[in-house]
Amino acid sequence: MAHSFHSLAFFCSSILIFKLINLHQSALAWSWGPDVPLTQGFVSLPFNRSYYHIQKPYDVPEYQRYCFIDGVHTCWVYSTDKPHTTTSQTPPRTEIAIQGYNYSSGGWEFEAYGYVPKGTSGVCIMQVFGASAPYATTLMLRVDNGSLTYYTAPVLVPNIYDKWFKLNVVHDVDAAKVRVYIDGCLKIEADGRGGTSHAFKYGVYAQINDSCYMESRWKHIKILRKCGR
């Protein structure tokens, strides 16, 4: 009898430990410790020119607002430029718009190294497009007078100019949360804004009080999807 009791107790304990391990491994994709890569729990997807297109002023050729040299994407635009389509009423932009990886559920991550030269201001450099009305985006990262901000506030990095920084944006659609990491450090966790389709975009998109010339540079871009989604 005692032997049966101990066997049952051992079996129940084993089940509990197994479940706790699975729960811990699942949580790692969202709650990283100091030694856990931000991409753990995600799979990197194929990424080449077929997975993005350039949105730039409609009246100029692409090479006058975008270039890809030695692995670096450079986007620039002027405050006096036209919108990206003849029918758009939005401010000027030169953005790399991800295509083929639009998503409506699950967990998705954008990873890249970014660079913003001094003088670029009043501009969105990265966004998670898609939201419920009256919003158009779930996330905007902007640069204003050298500070990297979540929309207009709060400030995430007070001096972002003239240095490469590592950016990770993690969007958990099902939990309605978006997290922004700079150089591996969590800078903000914000609520989602609804929407039925989302996509990543990065480059330069003029906002309020935009500078005459706006530029950002990007390299080592990765699009990742949470495993099992």
Salt bridges, closest charged atoms under 4 A:
GLU62 OE1 - ARG49 NH2 3.14
ASP81 OD2 - ARG65 NE 2.87
GLU95 OE1 - ARG93 NH1 2.97
GLU95 OE1 - LYS201 NZ 3.28
GLU111 OE1 - LYS166 NZ 3.78
GLU111 OE2 - LYS222 NZ 3.90
ASP174 OD2 - ARG229 NH1 2.70
GLU189 OE2 - ARG179 NE 2.72
ASP191 OD1 - LYS177 NZ 2.57
GLU215 OE2 - ARG217 NE 2.59
